[in-house]
Every structure is written in C-alpha cells, then in structure tokens.
Amino acid sequence: MDKLTPDMLMTFLIVAAALVAFALACFALVDRIKKAREPKDRLAQWQQETDDKLQNDKKRLDSLEKGQGVMLRGINAIISHEINGNSTEKLTKSQQEIMDYLINR
C-alpha cells in the first residue's frame, strides 16, 4: 500500500477529472440560471422606472389642474365684477387664492 501503482494513479486522475467536470457543469448551470433571470430583472427595473415616471406625471397634472381651477375662479370674479360693477369681495378672495397658488407652487 505504500507504493504508488499506475492503477492507483489512473484512478486518482479519473476521480479528479470527474470532480473538475462536475464543478464546471455546476458553474455552467448557475451561469445559465443567471442569464435566464436577466430579462425578468430588466423588465422589473423598467416597470419600476415607468411607475415612478407615471407618479411624477400625475403629481404634475394634479398641480396644473389645481392652478387652472384657481385661475378660472379669478376670471369668474372679474367677469362678475364687470357685469354688475360689484363683487369686490370675490375679486379680493380670488386675488388671494391666485397669490397663494403662485407662492406655494
């Protein structure tokens, strides 16, 4: 048992080659799994970016809608004043709303 025979050496080399082949197969399998997940990860990232952009757009549109409401109330107050020569409190209130909107925008 102390001597190294050619059969023992051949058996060792075969076992070592089998272990290396098994390790390479495992690495290849892991690499294929990672590549299979890439499109899913890219799609999830794209979806998140799109959701963020949509939320920003919604905030912007809501702000514009609020501003339009303020401006329309101001125009309505001006028209009321022009029609009856009165409604100065509506004008004052509308002016304050417009100033608040412009300042807090």
C-alpha positions in Angstrom: 0.0 0.0 0.0 3.0 2.3 0.4 3.9 2.2 -3.3 2.0 4.2 -5.8 0.9 1.9 -8.6 -0.1 3.0 -12.1 -3.6 1.8 -11.4 -3.9 4.0 -8.3 -2.6 6.9 -10.2 -5.1 6.3 -13.0 -8.0 6.0 -10.6 -6.9 9.3 -8.8 -6.7 11.1 -12.2 -10.1 9.8 -13.2 -11.7 10.9 -9.9 -10.0 14.3 -10.1 -11.2 14.8 -13.7 -14.7 13.8 -12.8 -14.7 16.3 -9.9 -13.4 19.1 -12.2 -16.1 18.2 -14.8 -18.8 18.2 -12.1 -17.6 21.6 -10.8 -17.6 23.0 -14.4 -21.1 21.7 -15.0 -22.3 23.3 -11.8 -20.8 26.7 -12.8 -22.4 26.4 -16.3 -25.8 25.7 -14.7 -25.5 28.6 -12.4 -24.5 30.9 -15.3 -27.5 29.7 -17.4 -29.8 30.4 -14.5 -28.5 33.9 -14.1 -28.8 34.5 -17.8 -32.4 33.2 -17.7 -33.3 35.7 -14.9 -31.8 38.7 -16.7 -34.8 39.6 -18.8 -37.1 39.3 -15.8 -34.8 41.6 -13.8 -34.6 44.1 -16.7 -38.4 44.1 -17.1 -38.9 44.6 -13.4 -36.5 47.5 -13.4 -38.1 49.1 -16.5 -41.6 48.7 -14.8 -40.4 50.4 -11.7 -38.9 53.3 -13.7 -42.1 53.6 -15.7 -44.2 53.6 -12.5 -42.0 56.4 -11.0 -42.4 58.5 -14.1 -46.2 58.0 -14.1 -46.4 59.1 -10.5 -44.4 62.2 -11.3 -46.6 63.0 -14.2 -49.7 62.5 -12.1 -48.4 64.9 -9.5 -47.6 67.5 -12.2 -51.0 67.1 -13.8 -52.8 67.4 -10.5 -50.9 70.6 -9.8 -51.8 72.1 -13.2 -55.4 71.2 -12.6 -55.4 72.9 -9.3 -53.8 76.0 -10.9 -56.4 76.0 -13.6 -59.2 76.0 -11.0 -57.7 78.9 -9.2 -57.3 80.9 -12.5 -60.9 80.1 -13.6 -62.3 81.3 -10.2 -60.3 84.5 -10.7 -61.6 85.0 -14.2 -65.1 84.3 -12.9 -64.7 87.0 -10.3 -63.5 89.5 -12.9 -66.5 88.7 -15.1 -68.9 89.1 -12.2 -67.4 92.5 -11.3 -67.6 93.6 -14.9 -71.2 92.6 -15.2 -72.6 94.2 -12.1 -69.9 96.6 -11.0 -69.9 95.0 -7.6 -68.4 91.7 -6.2 -65.2 93.3 -4.9 -65.0 90.7 -2.1 -64.9 88.0 -4.8 -62.1 89.8 -6.5 -60.2 90.1 -3.3 -60.7 86.5 -2.4 -59.7 85.4 -6.0 -56.6 87.6 -5.9 -55.5 86.0 -2.6 -56.1 82.5 -4.0 -54.0 83.3 -7.0 -51.2 84.7 -4.9 -51.3 81.7 -2.6 -51.2 79.4 -5.6 -48.3 81.2 -7.2 -46.3 81.4 -4.0 -46.9 77.8 -2.8 -46.4 76.3 -6.2 
